[in-house]
Amino acid sequence: MTWFKVDDGFPEHRKLEELEANADEWAACLAVWLAAGCDCSRRLTEGKISAARLSRITPFGRKAVAIADRLVGLNLWEKHGIDYTFHDWHDYQPEAEVVEENREKSRERWREWKKRKREQRAANALATTTTNAVANAFANVPLTASRPDPIPTRIPSPDPVPTRPPPDLDQSESPARASGVSLRDFGDQVANNGLAIQLGRSDRERFSKLAPVEQYEIDHALARSKGKGVGYALSVIEGERTDALKAKDQPPSQAPPRRNMSPSEERAQENATRIEAERLERKRLRSLGKSGDEIEQIEKQNRQAGADHG
């Protein structure tokens, strides 16, 4: 769109003083002059308009030519053959070439704006699709809080020392090394004790790193893991081996003397072992990024599973 520029003082211009005595003539000249200026600006005719065009764009019909001749007499227009031209058009109105250049720039800005909007809509649609796909993927993953799939952790124990010998075998007569319990047998015992239907991948990896595991270690761990889960039982074995290594590293003068424990002392030792195993299991779950509420929920589920089995 092109603007036709009009000075706000034009109605009082000295060239219109001759028309002040006749209001109708003043209004007709001003109307034709304004209508012609708008038409020339819209069609970029450089201020030129024909008599026939004046008759079409104004309501004066054939009288428009007489009004145009009156504008020529007032030195507002110039006549060239059958056409009329605004006096000093280029002093006030932009040239057609400049208008066309500005119009092309406007069209280019419009095209660029539409292109950016299309790209933005496409990016938003892609982001929404990706977000929905990820959300749906996580929503469809089953929660296995009782048997997470953690990164296996292990306390270095190059030479595991059993914490308790079998009750029917004296230490002095025990063999130097037993073959240990297989992974399959350990899984069967876990299932029979109600700790898990089957071993998870992380449980299998932890057991393999503890191997060889003796039967009395498993019995001791299962007895303290009622309602706690497989991870707790493995933590019991790891904790007892750690305690055994600490006792082994002590000088003879500092090593606790071996003696038969009373039932109350036995229960106290079992409670201490259970607490240590719980601490190790919670530490392992925290290393996997579990929150306090999630750890509490897992422990609750493990206790409930042990109670149901009992």
HELIX and SHEET records of a PDB file:
HELIX    1   1 PHE A   10  GLU A   12  5                                   3    
HELIX    2   2 ARG A   14  LEU A   19  5                                   6    
HELIX    3   3 ALA A   23  ARG A   43  1                                  21    
HELIX    4   4 ALA A   51  ILE A   57  1                                   7    
HELIX    5   5 LYS A   63  GLY A   73  1                                  11    
HELIX    6   6 TRP A   89  TYR A   92  1                                   4    
HELIX    7   7 ALA A   96  ALA A  139  1                                  44    
HELIX    8   8 GLN A  171  GLU A  173  5                                   3    
HELIX    9   9 LEU A  183  ASN A  192  1                                  10    
HELIX   10  10 ARG A  201  LEU A  210  1                                  10    
HELIX   11  11 GLN A  215  ALA A  223  1                                   9    
HELIX   12  12 VAL A  230  ASP A  249  1                                  20    
HELIX   13  13 PRO A  263  SER A  287  1                                  25    
HELIX   14  14 GLY A  292  HIS A  309  1                                  18    
SHEET    1   A 3 LYS A  48  SER A  50  0                                        
SHEET    2   A 3 ASP A  83  PHE A  86 -1                                        
SHEET    3   A 3 TRP A  77  HIS A  80 -1                                        
END                                                                             
